[in-house]
Amino acid sequence: MAQRNQEKGVTGAAPVVTGPDRVRNVVLVGHSGAGKTSLVEALLVASGTIGRAGSVVDGTTVCDHDPAAVRQQRSVSLCCAPLVHDGVKVNLLDTPGYADFVGELRAGLRAADAALFVVSAVDGMDAATAALWEECAAVDMPRAVAVARLDHPRADFDEAVALCQRVFGDNVLPLYLPMLGDDGVSVAGLLGLITQRVFDYTGGLPADVREPDPEHLPAIAESRNELIEGIIAESEDETLMDRYLGGEEIGTEILIEDLEKAVARGHFYPVVPVCAETGVGLDALLEVLTAGFPSPPEHDLPAVTGVDGSPRPPLTCDPDGPLVAEVVKTTVDRHVGRVSLVRVFSGTLRPDQLIHVSGHGMTDRGHPDHDADERVGHLYSPLGASLREVPACVAGDICAITKSGSAETGDTISAKDEPLLIAPWEMPEPLLPVAIVAKSRADEDALARNLARLVAGDPTMRLERNPETHQLVLWCMGEAHADVVLDRLRSGGVELDTEPVRVSLRETFTAGARGHGRHVKQSGGHGQYAVCDIEVEPLPRGTGFEFVDKVVGGAVPHNYIPSVEKGVRAQMERGLVAGHPVVDLRVTLFDGKAHSVDSSDAAFQTAGALALRDAAEKAQPALLEPVDEVTIRVPDSAVGTVLGDLSGRRARVLGTEPDPDAEGRTLVRAEVPATELLRYAVELRSMTAGAGTFRREFARYDPMPTHLADQIRKEHTPA
């Protein structure tokens, strides 16, 4: 790893802390292109963690080390980049801004104690960022805002702040204002509103601090008054507001102390202007991250139970407490194997320690419940792809372990003699299916191995082996997510193709009919003889299958009646008109013939199947398609567009209602054929500029329109 550290410009040994009070875990969130990765790179340089900044365009940043991220020039996975400022270790968690990689964002939120929202001074923000702010507010997660990309010609800090205040609400106030340089265009420094000082960056970092010029004073005074009132409103000192309104000058130390407390409680949200390219505001932002954001002991920890679900006392962030940690991300490195990013919530994780790894509650995503005892090897402090060995990881800190045999994303790590289980975090449902086919038998083996690795690290991907369509289907979050998954499979040496996803249909009778099955063969020795007559009647949808014996006089010997039923059931599984299972019918056996020598179980099975096929030729079975009940969550402005689109998908709209969890959003409920939802995850995002989401649940099977059913029959019939 030393060589890789040198390539990335890493300087010095890994930071090590002995107590959780010297740790800050901060997740950076914001839409794709807002400047999160570049900001992390600049902060690493400003803190002396790396010697020089990499470039997103060139693929040389610490965080975008994934080949897919380099190729797409955007983050596609969670990345941890620790730095040290003023004796405090800050674990920066860079997350992808594109909606397809929301699973990586969720993992970052789980590992963090505070969130830094990065908003572009050029492009504003997307609806997903606004929704995420509401989610953080629901759990009182401390937040701050960094307005980035100030060096862009179209940058508008005032408009960016106004947008944040409109979308995020009250107490979103700047601590600094940008100060233009001599050219009147570029940002050369900041105006400190609390300290009433100028921070001049024309000479680089650290900033040159001086008194403001006379022309700066009006802007400082106006914004400072608003900031002070916001801070005082959140102060625990109830006399402070009266003193301020009475004309008393509130001391800088008091304001800063109250500001830090309000930020740590999640009640005040400072805005800091920053520029990754020039270094403007980086030291100011580092002060907010270390002095304003809470340490792990100040943040609520997730609930824990025994592995069997039995209750356990709440966790505390105590290095001497019981070991409880969580695998927030798992990747497979071609050089070191499986690498697990671990957040320690309680206790201390040490090298060569015996641990228990538990994973429960993700069987529907291809993660069977599992429990295993392992021994930890080495511990590392991750810096992007670089791993630097550390002697221990205390409660509140983040580390990496390698070569675990069973650890998957979302698993709990605890002591071997006291195994525990952390309540899982919420994961979105993957809604875009992609059917894949290996090109050769050798590729099938490689595909199975690579899929196991991917599923272990990505709980937002669901693997389905459909027994009816015989397709291997990857359920992904969207096209970008699917592209990354397929790219990782191919980079693992798998040659594969994709094919159209087939929906599992059903066949049924819509009218009664009689069928005659005659299977008679004689070719020397024992022959085959079986004749049966059946009557088929349709049953109400969802009833299933009934078999009725009405044979009289022993026309079909009693021991062969189950054989007829077995043959009918086998033919129902194979289908009658398009190869799909037959459902909801009653078959009555009322007559037949047998031979004392040539009749057999196999012969009557064949006759039963032939009788059902004969009845189908007379009754022309219908095709049924699955219908899902869909709940779509969209901004109010997009409701008309979504309803119009649903009408073209053969949907039946059940109603609309205001979203009880978010103002300005509407819930649309509808029943939609599953065949119309194959690419709805992509198309809804396009219709709503990324702000629309939906969930689906199977409702029932309904008859397919005649023209679509005829097309499927033709495709199934050999030319």
N, C-alpha and C positions, 0 to 999 in steps of 0.2 A: 504493500500500500504506500510505501514511502515515495515510490516513483509517481504514483497517481497524485499524492499530496503535492509534490513539487510541480506537477503539470498544472494543477489548479491554483498554484500560488499560495498554498496553505502555509502559514507561519506558526511556529511554536507548537507546544504539546496541547493535548485536549484539555479543556477546562474541567476541573473537578471541584465539586462543592461538597461540604460536609453537613449542611443543614438546609432544609427546604425553604427557609426564609431568604436564602440567597439565590432563589430560582424564580424566573418568570417564564411562563409558557404562553406564547402569543401566536395565534393563528391569523394569517393575512388572508383576507377575503376581498372579492371584488370581481367585476366582470372581466372577461378575457381581453387583454390589451390595456388594462388600466395601469399597468406598470408594477405589479407586485414583485415579480422575479427580479426586475432591474433594481427595485428598491432594496430587496434583500441583499443583492450583490453590493450595492453602495454601502449599506450598513455594515456588511462584513469588512469592507475596505476601511470604513471610518473607524471601526473598532480595532483594526489591526489584525483581524482574523486571517485575512488574505492580503497579499501584497498588491494585487492589481485586479481590476474589475473585468469580468468576462462580458460577452455580448450575447443577447438572445438571438440576434440575426446569425451570428457565427456559430451558435450552439456551444459556447464556451463558459456559460454560467455554472455556478456550483449546483443550483437546483435543477436545471433542465439537463440532466445527464442521461435521461432515457432516450434511446435512439428515435423513438416516435416523437418525443418532444423536440428534439433537434431538427427532425425533418419538417414538422409542422410549425415550428417556431412559436410554440405555445406550450404551457405546462399541461401534462396529462396525468400526473400523479403527485401524491403528497410527498413533500421533501422537508427534512429537518436540517436547520442550519444554526447551530449555537454560536453565540458570541459572548464576550464579557465586557461590561461597561460599569465603571465605578464599583468594581468588586461583585457585581451581580451577573449571574449567568442567565442570558436570555435565549431560550429555545424558540427560534423563529420557525414557524410551520407554514411553508409556502404551499398554497392549494391552487388547483386549476380553476380558472374562471369560467370555463365552458360548461354548460349545463349537463352534458353527457357524463362528466366526471364528478357528479355530485357525491358519489360514494367516497371519493378521496377527501372531499370537503367535510363530509360527516365525520370521517376518521380524525381530521384535523381539529374539528370542534370538540371531539371527545377528549383529545389529548391536551387541549388548551384550557387555560383559566381566564383568558381575556381575548378579545378579537380586535384586530386593527383593520378597519374598512379602508381600502385603498380606492379612491375615487379620482378618475382622470379629470384634470382641469380642461381637457379638450373634448372628451366624448361623454362626460356625465356618468350615468350608471344605467344598468338594466333593471328590469322588474324583478329578476331573481335576487339581486342584491338587496332590493327594498324588502322583499319577502323574508330574506335571511335576517335582516335587522329585527323584524318582528319576532322571529323565532328566538333570537338572542334576548330580546326584551322579555319574552315569556319566562325565561329562566334567570333573569337579572344578571346576565353575563356582562361584565364590564366591557365597554367599547370606546374606541377613539377613532378618529378619521384622519387619514393622511391624504391631502390633496396633492396628487403627483403630476408629473409631466409639465411642470411650470415653464420649462425651456422651449415648449412648442410655440410656434408663431400664433396659433389660435387659442392659446391657453387663456382662460378667464377665471381667476380665483374667486372673484366676487360672485359670479354666476354659479360656480360649483358649490360654494357655501350656501347660497340661497336655495339651490336644488336640494342639498342635504337637509336643510331646515324644513323644506316643504315635505320631503319624503320621510325623514327620520323623526321629525317632531321637535319638541322643546329641548332646551339645554344642549343643543349642538352649536357650540360657539368657538370661534377661533381664539387661540392663545397668541398668535402672531399674525401680522399682515405682511405680504410681500413688499419689498422695497425695490424699485426699479433702479437700474444702473444709470450711468451718465448718458448712455445712448437712448434712454427713455423706453426701451423695449425689453431688454433682458432683465431677469431678476438677479440682483446683486446681493441682497441681504433680506433680513427680516426686521420688523418693528415689534418688539416685545411689549405686549399690552399690560402685563402685570408689573414688570420691572421698569417700563417706560425707557427702554434702552434700544439702541440700534445694534444689530448683529450683522456685521459686514463680512461677506464671504469672498470678496474680490481677491484676497490673498490666500484663499483655501481654508481648510479646517486646521485648527479651531477658528471660529469666527473672531473677528476683532470687535470688541464691545466698546461702544462709545455713547455719548449723549446724542439725542435726536436733533436733527436740524429743525429750524423754525417751521419749515413747510410740512414737516411730519406731524406736528403737534395736533392739528385739528382732527386728522384721521385717527390718531391714537386715542384722543380724548373721547370721541364718539363711541368707538368700539370698546374702549376700556370700561366705560360706564355700564354698557350692556353686559360685558363679561363679569364685572364685579357683582352686579345685581344677581346674575345667574348663580355665581358661586355662593353668595350670601344666602340666597333662597334655599340652598341645600345644606347650609351650615348647621351643625348641631348646637351652636351657640345662638339661642333665640333672641338675644339682645343685640346681636350684630347688625341686623337690619335697622333697628331703631337708631343705633349709633350712626350708621351710614346715612340714613335719611336726615338725621340731625346735623349733618355736615362734618362729622368726624372723619378724618383720613384713616382708613383701615390699613394697617401695616402690611408690607409685602409678605413677611413671614407668615402672618395669620392667613392671608389669602391663599398662599401656596399650600399651607397645611390643610386648609379646608377643601381646596381643590383636589388634592391628592386623596383625601378621604372620600369625597363625592365620586371621584372616578373609580376608586376601588370598590365602592358599593354598587356601581352600575347605575348611578343616578345623574351623572354629568358626563358629557361626551366632548372632549376637547378636539379641536381641529388644528392640525399643524400643516402648513405648506412645506412641501419638500421637492427637491429636484435631484434625482439620482445622478444625472450627468455632471452637475456643477457642485454637488455637495451641500447646497443650500438647505438648511433645516434639519440635516441628519442628526446633529448633536442635540438639537431641541427635541427631536422625536425619540432619541435614545433616553433622554431624561423622562419623558412621559412613560416609556415602556418600563423603566426601572423604578421610578419613584411614584408613578401614578397607578400602574396596574398592580393587582394584588399578588401576593406570593401564594403558593399552593395551599398552605394551611388556612388561608382566608376564603377559599373557594369550596363550595359544597362538593362532596365526593359521591360517586354513584353507589347505589345500594348493592349489598352483597347478600348471598344466601349460601347455605351448604350446597354441595354438588347435588344432593337429593332434593333441593328446594326448601330445606328447613331454614327458618329465620336466623339471622345473625345480627349482632349489634352494629350500629352505623360505624363506618370507618373513620379514622382520624389520620391526618397526614403526619404520622409519627415514624421516624426512622427506626425506632425500637419496637414498633408494633408488629402485628402479624403480616407476613409478606402477602401483598395483593398487588398484582400488576396486570396490565392488559396489552395484548398484541394489537396495536392500532394499524399496522400495515405489515404485509409479508411480500417479499419479492424474492426472485431467484437470480442470483448473480452468477454469470458463467465462470467466474474465477473462484468465488468462495462458497457457492451453493446458496442455500436458503438463508435469507437475512430477515430478521423480525425486528421491527421498530416497536419498542416497549415503553409504555408510560407506567411508572411505579407510583401507585397511589398510597401504599402503606408498607412499612418495613424497609429493608435494604436488600437489594439484589447483589450477590457477590459471585465471582468466578468459582467454578467447581462446586457450586451449591446444588443439592438435590431439590428439585421442584416438581410440582404437579401441574400438568397442562390440561385444562378442561375446555371443551367446546360443546355447547348445547343450544338448541333452538333454531338451528339453521338447516335442518334436513331438507326443507323445501327448496333450498338454493344449491343442493348438491354437497352439503357439509354434514355428513352423518354425525350424530352425537359421539363424542370420543373423550376418553380420559387416559392419561398416560403419565408415568413417572419418568423424568429425565434428569440428566446432570448438565448444568450450565457449563459451557466451555469458557471462552473469553468474553469479556464485556467491552463494548466499544462506544465511543461518542461519535455519532454519524455526522458528517459534514458533506451533504450531498451524497455522492457515491463513495467518498473517502471514509474509512473507518480508522479511528485512533483509539488505541486500547486505554481503558480506564480501570482503576482498582475496585470500584464499587459504584452503585447507583442508588442514591438514597430516595426516600419518599418524596414525591413531587418532581423528580427529575425524569429525563427521557434518555434511553440508551438503546443500543442494538445488540442482539445476540445472533449468533450464526449457527448453522448446521443443526438446528432443532429438527428432530425427526417427525414431530406431529403438530407443531404450532402453526395455526392459521389465523388470518385476520379475524379479530373479534374474540379470540380465545383468552381465558383467564389463566394467569400464572400465579400459583400460591405455594405455600410450604407443603412438602410431601406429607408431613404428619398432621396437617390441618388444611385440607383442600377446600377451596371456596370458589364461588362463581359470581361474577359481576353481572348485573342486569345489562342486557345488550342494548346498544344504541339503535335508534331507528334507521332503517335502511330503506330507500325507495325501491319500488318494484320495477324490475326491468320489463319493458313493454315492446321492444323491437326484436322480433325473431329473425335469426339468420340461420339457414340450413347449410351445413357444410358437408363435403364429401371428400374423403381421402382419395388420392389418385391411384394408389396401389396398396397391396396388402402390407408391404413394409411401412408405408406411410400411416396405415391404420394403427400400428403399434406405436409409432412415434407420436401420433396424434393423441392417443390415450395418455401417454406420459406427460405431454405438454399441457393437455387440458387439466390434468390433476394439479399441476403446478399453478396454472392460472386461477382455477377455482379456489385453491387454498388462499390466494392472495387478494381475490376480488369478489367480495360477497354481493356486489351489485350485478354480477353475471350469474345467470341460472342455466344449468346444463340439463337438457331434456332429451332422452332417447324415446321417441314416440313409437310405441309398439304397433300402432295402427298404420301410420304413414311410413314407418321404417326409416325415418329421418333422424339425424343428429342435429338438434336445434340449440343454438346459443341464443339466449334471451339477453339482450344488451340494452343500455340506456338510450342509445341513439346511433346515428351513422358514424359519428366520430369515435365513439366508444367501440363500435364494431370494427372499424378500421384498425384501431390500435390492437384489439384482441387478435384479429387475423394476422396483423403484421408480426405480433409476438409469436404466434404459432408457426408462421413461415420462417421466422428468424431462428426457431428451434429446430429447423431441418425438416419441416413437414411440407410436403407438396399437397395442396388442397384446392378445391374449387367450391364455389357456392352455387346453390340451385334455388328455384322458387320454393317458398314454404308452402306445404300442403296442409290444408285444414282437415281435421278428422270429421267426416260426415257420417250420416246414418241413412239407412234405407228402411222403408216400412211399406206395408200394404195400406191402400186407401179404400179398397173394396174386397169383399170376400171372393174366394175362388176355390175350386177343387183341383187337386193335383194327383196324377197317377205316376207311380214310380215302379218301373219293371227292370230288374237286373237279372238277366238269365244268360249264362255262358256255359258251354260244354266243350271241353277240349281234352278229353281223356282223363280218367281218374275221377276224383270228386269234382263236380261242377259247382256253379254258383247259381242259386235260385232264390229270388225274393221279389215279392210283389206287394205293394202297399198303396192304399188310397187314403188321402187326407183331405181335410177341409180347413182352409185358412181364413181367419177372421181378424180384422184390425182391432186393436185395443186402444183405449185412451192413451194420450201421450204420457210417457213416464211409467206406464204400468208394468212393462217388462214382457216376459214370455211365459205362456202357459201351454202345457201339453196335456191333452185329454185323451184317455183310452175309451173308445166306444165299440171295440171289436166284440162281435157276438159269434158264438158257435165255434170259437177256436180257429177262425180263418187265419189269424196270425198267432202262432203259439205264444203263450204268455212270456216265455223266456226271451223272445225276440222283440217284444214291445219296447223295452228300454233301448234296444239297438236302433230302432227307428227314430226314437227321440234323439239319441246321440248323433245320428246322421243328419237330422234336421238342424240340431244346434251347430254342428260343424259347418254346414252350408250357410247358416246365418252369420257365422263369424267371417266366412270367406266373401259374403255378399252375393248379390244376385244380378245387379245391373251395372255397378261401377266399382265393385270390390270393397264396399264399405259394410260394416256390420249391420245386420237387420235387427230391428227392435220393435217392441209393442205389437205382438200378435199372439193369437191363440191358434194352435194347431191341433186338430182333432183327428185321430186315426180311427177310421170306421170300418175298413175292410182290407183284405189282402189275401195272399196265397203263400203257401210254404211247401217245401219238398222234404220228405222224410230223410233223404240222404244229402242233398246238395245245398240245403239252406244252412246259413251260418250267421254269426254275429256280424261279420264284415259285409256279407251280402245284404242284410237288412239295413245296415248303416248306409250303404250306397243307394239302396232303393229309397230310403227316407230323404236323402239329399236330392235324388232325381225327382221325387214327388214335389218337393218344395220348388225346385226350378220350373217344373211343369206348371204349377199354380202361378208362379211369377210371370210366365209368358202370357197367361190369360188375364192377369190383373194389373200388369204394368206398375210395379212398385214405385213409390215416390222417393225422392231424395230429401233428407232433412239436414239442415245446417245449424250449427251451434249459434245461439244468440246470447250476447253478454249484456248484463246491466252495467252501464257506464256512468260514472260521475265525473264531470269535467269542471275544473276550477279555472276560471278565466277572468281577466279584468272586465269591468262593465262595458268598456268601449268595444270589446271584441265579441260580445254575445251575439249580435246580429250575424256576424261573419260565421261564427261557429254553428249557429242554427241553420244557416243556409247550406253550409257544407254537410251537415248531418242529413239534410233532406236528400242529398245526392248519394248518400250511403245506405239508403233503404232503412233509415233509423225511425224509430217511433219515440218521439220526445215525450217524456213523462212529466216534465215541468221544470221551472227555473225558480230559484230562490236566492236571496242575498246570502253570501258566505258569512256564517256566524263568527268565524275566526279572523276575518280580515275585511276591513272597510274598503269599499270600492271594487269588490270582487263578487262574482256570481257563480253559483253552482248550477250546472245544467245536468239534468238526469235524463238518460235515454236508454233505449234498448237497441242494440246495433248488432247485425250479423258479424260473426268473428272474421269472416273473409274480408270484410270492409275495414278491419282494424289492423291489418298486417303492418302497415306503414303509418298508422295514425300518430305514433309518437313523434315522427319526423314532421308530418304535415300539420299537426296542431301547433308545434313549436313555430313553424313558419307562419301560420295564420296569426299568431299572437305575439310575435317578436320575442319568443322564448318565455313568455309569461304564463302560458297555459300548461296545466298538468291534468292528468286523468288517472283514474283507477278503474279496473274492470273486474267483473265477477260473473262466472257462468250462471245463466238463468235457465235455459231450456233449449230444446231443439224445435225448430219450426220448419214447415215445408219450404223448400227452395223454389224461387220462381221458375216457371217452366222453361224459359229460354236458357237460363243458366244451367238447369238440370240437364237439358238436352245436350248442351255443349260438353258437359262432363261425361255423359254417356258416350258421346262420339269419341272423346279422347281415350276412353277406356276400351272401346271396341277396336280390335285389331283391324288394320286396313286390309 
